[in-house]
Amino acid sequence: MNWKSLLTSVGLVATGAQALIRFPCAQLVTERLDPLVTPGQVSPHVHQVIGGNGFNITMPLTGDLAKEATCTSCKFKENRSNYWTAILYWKHKNGTFTRVPQFPNHLTGSPNGGMTVYYIQPTNRQRKVREFPKGFRMITGNPMLRQRKAVDATSPEAYASTFRCWETSGFTDASNGSPPGAGRYDTVDLPKKRCPAGIRANLFFPACWDGKNIDSPDHTSHMAFFQGRVDAGSGIILMEGTCPTTHPVRMPLLFFETAWDTRPFNNEYPTDGSQPLVLSQGDPTGFGHHGDYMFGWEEGKLQSAMDNCFDLLGLPDSCRQLAQQPDADMNKCVQPTRINERVEGVILPELPGCNPIQNGPGQATMIRDCKALSTTGFGNPVTPVPPISTVVPLPPTQPSPPVAGPAQTRFGQCGGQGWSGPTQCVAPYACQATNQWYSQCL
């Protein structure tokens, strides 16, 4: 994104009022794991993961990623957090699929795929934010959506997920100049046309914390989007907003940019208007765009950056409170996949997992009696994570306790072999089986 253009549009160039860090992270691994939503299980769909090599099939609240990881694929050495999203596939005319690669974003150097991560303060420096506590995690978005979420179109949440169609590749070019979610190049669904220079996925997380819980059963309710009416020309990236009384603590605004290299497919776009792009959970709309975050900074380091780093572009060189590593070291921090299946590098007859394309507009449903691979054991886990040869048949030993009462919240476990917790879901969600060991409210 062209920050100078944005800051000029909102009158902040002269004051230097923004506070942020912006940095690249290379690819750590691409596989069907999601220790937040399906801990101890193979995930229903594929994710691309960046950050520290402490990423694992189960990541308990008591863990300390800053100490458990031995390397990070992100620019700053002190940051061993993990970040992940679904990946994008191209559907060929014959019904097969190819993983769409990622490529370096503007002003990020030469990371191997991955994403660009932002931590953003309010423009008013008097409003201090606090760093996330150890063990903190959250998600944004809903992978089952197939139409736009019914929220106020002028609310910050309405701007949480968008896609930028790059017409040209230059940093200062028109199609890179407007804020995420604003301007004529962004859409809330996957672009329905050829984007000559690629597609950038934009994903914001809520920034208001309840001040108590480092997680919640649905991994979202302990956080909330800040409130206020969004200026359609500026989006939410530098929006002040106010936190609701239920979630009064302002945290950094976490933002992902993922640059998808659709250029190799430019000559294959269908002429009948059909959508050839599909997210790995079988979503051809883009409304199910979602992301996960697990905090893993060394203690006090993110706070120091938020308190002291005020560069116009958020460039790593300007934040002297943090230590950088070369791109080569970022790119060397990788994990072998733990799932014995191919999800990239070859043409696939179907999406990994059980993910038939579901166009909506109703919410997608899980496929019952899925026959996809549900065990791990391809390659060795990175130390200090112990080797894993099969999926754990019961929930992790240190999960968040199930919600008391008769009903489970969204994404919570609601069934499976050995499960003794809630088996009913709060409306409008239904208990859907992932496999014989694990069902969840979706």
JOJO-V414257 format. One record per backbone hydrogen bond with DSSP energy under -1.0 kcal/mol. CO is the residue of the C=O (numbers start at 0). NH is the residue of the N-H. Records with the same first field share a line. If there is no record, write none. Layout:
# JOJO-V414257
CO: NH ; NH
This chain:
# JOJO-V414257
0: 2
1: 5
2: 6
3: 7
4: 8
5: 9
6: 11
11: 15
18: 120
20: 118
22: 116
23: 74
24: 114
27: 334
28: 48
30: 32 ; 46
31: 42
33: 37
37: 40
46: 30
47: 84
48: 27 ; 28
49: 82
50: 72
51: 54
56: 39
59: 62
63: 66 ; 67
64: 68
70: 52
72: 25
74: 324
75: 78
77: 297
80: 51
81: 293
82: 49
83: 291
84: 47
86: 279
87: 99
88: 277
89: 97
91: 94
95: 91
96: 347
97: 89
100: 260
110: 112
111: 26
114: 24
115: 256
116: 22
117: 254
118: 20
119: 252
123: 126
125: 127
132: 135
135: 294
137: 292
139: 290
141: 144
143: 363
148: 150
151: 154
153: 229
155: 158
156: 159
159: 203
161: 201
162: 186
163: 199
165: 196
172: 175
173: 176
175: 1
178: 181
184: 164
186: 162
194: 197
197: 165
198: 259
199: 163
200: 257
201: 161
202: 255
206: 250
207: 223
208: 248
213: 136
215: 218
218: 138
219: 222
221: 209
223: 207
226: 241
230: 233 ; 234
235: 238
241: 226
243: 246
248: 208
249: 129
252: 119
253: 204
254: 117
255: 202
256: 115
257: 200
258: 102
259: 198 ; 261
261: 264
262: 265
264: 267
275: 90
277: 88
278: 281 ; 282
281: 357
282: 278
284: 189
285: 288
290: 139
291: 83
292: 137
293: 81
295: 79
297: 300
299: 303
300: 304
301: 305
302: 306
303: 307
304: 308
313: 21
314: 317
315: 318
317: 319
318: 321
322: 76
325: 329
326: 330
327: 331
331: 333
337: 376
338: 340
347: 96
381: 384
407: 425
408: 411
411: 440
414: 438
415: 418
423: 407
425: 428
429: 441
431: 439
435: 416
437: 433 ; 434
438: 413
439: 431
440: 410
